[in-house]
Amino acid sequence: MPELKNERAIAEQFLKEMLKADDTGNYELFVKHYEEKDLVDFSPERFEHDIKHMQARNRKNFG
């Protein structure tokens, strides 16, 4: 089942990028794979707000 191995690698890469975007607050990296229509009302400011609240809930609020 080599095709599943490729799909898994793609999914793992996507997850790594999303986690890095969360950890670093990188909006561009976070939205990299989204279509414009899916980003309506999801601005960099909204992303930053959401990340701060997630980090606070996870006790990772640094400031």
C-alpha positions as CSV (number, residue, x, y, z in Angstrom):
1,M,0.0,0.0,0.0
2,P,2.5,2.6,-1.1
3,E,-0.2,5.1,-1.9
4,L,-1.2,5.2,1.8
5,K,2.4,5.9,2.7
6,N,2.5,8.9,0.5
7,E,-0.8,10.2,1.9
8,R,0.5,9.8,5.4
9,A,3.6,11.7,4.6
10,I,1.5,14.5,3.1
11,A,-0.7,14.6,6.2
12,E,2.3,14.6,8.6
13,Q,3.9,17.5,6.7
14,F,0.6,19.4,6.8
15,L,0.3,18.8,10.6
16,K,3.9,19.9,11.2
17,E,3.3,23.1,9.3
18,M,0.1,23.8,11.2
19,L,1.7,23.2,14.6
20,K,4.7,25.4,13.6
21,A,2.3,28.1,12.5
22,D,0.5,27.9,15.9
23,D,3.7,27.9,17.9
24,T,5.3,30.8,16.0
25,G,2.1,32.8,15.2
26,N,2.8,32.6,11.5
27,Y,-0.5,33.4,9.7
28,E,0.9,32.9,6.2
29,L,2.1,29.4,7.1
30,F,-1.2,28.6,8.7
31,V,-3.3,29.6,5.7
32,K,-0.9,28.3,3.1
33,H,-3.1,25.4,2.0
34,Y,-6.5,27.1,2.4
35,E,-8.5,28.5,-0.5
36,E,-9.5,32.2,-0.4
37,K,-13.1,31.3,0.0
38,D,-12.3,29.5,3.2
39,L,-10.5,32.5,4.7
40,V,-13.4,35.0,4.6
41,D,-13.5,36.7,8.0
42,F,-10.2,35.0,9.0
43,S,-7.7,37.8,9.1
44,P,-4.2,37.9,10.6
45,E,-5.7,39.7,13.6
46,R,-8.3,37.0,14.1
47,F,-5.5,34.4,13.8
48,E,-3.4,36.2,16.4
49,H,-6.4,36.5,18.8
50,D,-7.2,32.8,18.4
51,I,-3.6,31.8,19.0
52,K,-3.3,33.9,22.1
53,H,-6.4,32.3,23.6
54,M,-5.3,28.8,22.7
55,Q,-2.0,29.3,24.3
56,A,-3.6,30.8,27.4
57,R,-5.8,27.7,27.7
58,N,-2.8,25.5,27.3
59,R,-0.9,27.6,29.9
60,K,1.6,28.8,27.3
61,N,0.7,32.4,27.4
62,F,4.0,34.2,27.2
63,G,2.8,37.8,27.3
